C-alpha cells in the first residue's frame, strides 16, 4: 500500500495516485463517492482513459454510487457518468431529492475507487471526492494498493455500499435537475477553483543563478514544471527548451555551458505506461538553453504548445504530465511553487518561467 498526500504545496497527488491502478487489464471499475462534480468526473475519466486506452475503457463495466446530499453533486456529473459506455449509476439516499436543501437524515460519505482485474482488485481509498479540487488542490490523503480476490473483502464492502441506493433513472435526474440550484454562496463549496497566483516574471531569479549560488538543489524536489510557450523549435513542436541547470533535477551534473552542442544524458521518461530511454537532454550553445525532445502526439505524447510540462520523479523515472497553461492543474502547480518561493525565470531574457515543488 502507498499513501499519497496532497496539499497546497504538493498538488495533483490524488490524480497521480490513480496511475498506480489504471491499467489496460482492468475489467471493471466501481466507484462510491459522497459528492461528484462534472469537472471532476471529466478530469478523472480522461486520466484513466489515457492509461488504459479508449477501446478498453469503452468495453469495461462501470458502476458508480454517489449522493444528492446537500445538493453538492451537480446534475451534470450524473449525466456524464450515466452516459459512459457500460455504465450504471446508483443514487444513495434518493429520498433527499424531495427534502428542503436536499438534507439527508444520514449522510452518504465513502470515497472508494475500485479497479477490478481478473486476479486482483486495485483500490484508491481515502478522503477524496470525485471533484476537480479533490483531485488537484484540496488537502487530501489516499491509500493505493492491490488485493487478490481470495484475500479481499471488496465484494462484500461493495454490497454494503449499495444498501439504500437506487439506480439513477431519467425521472430522478430530471427531478433533481429541476430542483437543484447553484446558490451564489455555499456554506460548503464542493469544487472551488484554485486561485491563480500573481507571478511577475521580471522579479524572479534566473534558475541557473540560484543553482550556481548554491541556494537551490533541484534533486531535493519531486516535481519540476516548465512553461512550454510556443514550442517553436523543430518541425514537430516537441523540443522543450529548459533552463541551464535543468539537468540537475534529472540527476546529472552538467555545468560547462560553452558554445558547443553537448549531450548531457538520457533521462528515463515515462508516460501512459510507456518508457523512453533514448531522449537526449542536450545543451545548445547557440541559444543558451538546455533542450529535451519529448514524445510527439503520434508517439503517444501531447501537443505541448502553450502548456505547462511537469516532470514527476518516481521509481521508474520521470513521468511527463501536461496541462494547458490556464487549466486548474497548471494553476495549482504554479501556486505550489509560488508558496515555496521556487518559481524562476528560464534565463536572463524573456518571461518564461519554471518551478519546483
Secondary structure, 3 states (H helix, E strand, C coil): CEEEEEECCECCHHHHHHHHCCCCCCCEEEEEECCECHHHHHHHHHHHHHHHCHHHHHHCEEEEEEECHHHCCCHHHHHHHHCCCCEEEEEECHHHHHCHHHCCCCCCCCEEEEEECCCEEEEEEECCCECHHHHHCCCEEEEEEEEEHHHCCHHHHHHHHCCCEEECCHHHHHHHHHHCCCCCCCCCCCCCCCCCCCCCHHHCCEHHHHHHCCCCCHHHCCEEEEECCCCCCCCCCCEEEECCCHHHHCCCCCCCCCCCEEEEECCCEEECCEEECCCCEEEECCCCEEEEECCCHHHCCCCCCCEEEEEEEECCEEEEEEEECCCHHHHHHHHHHHHHCCEEECCCCCCCEEEEC
